[in-house]
């Protein structure tokens, strides 16, 4: 695993293709073992919420409970970068204490600015590596801006952590935090009435929204990560959502949407909109993805990237069906 993570961080020329080939092999291996019943495909759980809501502390409590069940946990934790210095505190290592000495827990810290040589956000690659090793994979976001929408493309289950007193119904709706999450947690429930009021506001906002087409109704839980209160109920809800994804078919649909988002964002970030036009624009790209349903997103980034580069070098648009994914 350490060698794999080093490879996806290697920015030397020529290493990008090796990283993509490795990620493709890892993702295929996970799917094949799951199909043979040898190992369950890990659920990717995104953990998001405003800074100070207690995401890392809650994650620490969740990890301890899952380890008590004998299950291993990988964590990709993203910290915000300083615009002035470019550095990041990477403070999750201090708060997720369960990862310090337990060989069944691995925490991968990264700065929000980090990119995998134009391949994709380093989070995608790190999650693919962690999923090849661990029973559960958690992705903790910065928790600001568009991180909720971005992690929704990567995660199977999105967990939103709310701070007591964070706002009323209108504020939650204006912030757009009610649209994506599958589970809502009001942390610091030990504060009492203010936590109960926030939970009520979230529940009221969800009741005003449209019913989800997949039939899942996001629950609102009150949890105290500090006292480990409500953690068992949260683990049960995460298990229930996994079962829902499997039985409803929504899990497979989310993976398909995530694959499309990975390929589009990776290619556009590396080659720009002009490069995407060489393979027929976004509509052409979506058509290519539908035709290559058996290929992983990483294999398609590699194959279509080669095709774009050839088209740019020749000055002509690429043939719509000229490249086969490896």
Secondary structure as GFF3:
##gff-version 3
##sequence-region A 1 326
A	DSSP	alpha_helix	2	9	.	.	.	ID=ss1
A	DSSP	alpha_helix	15	35	.	.	.	ID=ss2
A	DSSP	beta_strand	43	48	.	.	.	ID=ss3
A	DSSP	alpha_helix	55	68	.	.	.	ID=ss4
A	DSSP	beta_strand	73	79	.	.	.	ID=ss5
A	DSSP	alpha_helix	92	95	.	.	.	ID=ss6
A	DSSP	three_ten_helix	97	99	.	.	.	ID=ss7
A	DSSP	beta_strand	105	111	.	.	.	ID=ss8
A	DSSP	alpha_helix	122	131	.	.	.	ID=ss9
A	DSSP	beta_strand	136	140	.	.	.	ID=ss10
A	DSSP	alpha_helix	147	154	.	.	.	ID=ss11
A	DSSP	beta_strand	157	162	.	.	.	ID=ss12
A	DSSP	alpha_helix	169	175	.	.	.	ID=ss13
A	DSSP	beta_strand	183	186	.	.	.	ID=ss14
A	DSSP	three_ten_helix	189	191	.	.	.	ID=ss15
A	DSSP	alpha_helix	193	208	.	.	.	ID=ss16
A	DSSP	beta_strand	219	222	.	.	.	ID=ss17
A	DSSP	alpha_helix	231	248	.	.	.	ID=ss18
A	DSSP	alpha_helix	250	277	.	.	.	ID=ss19
A	DSSP	alpha_helix	281	291	.	.	.	ID=ss20
A	DSSP	alpha_helix	297	314	.	.	.	ID=ss21
###
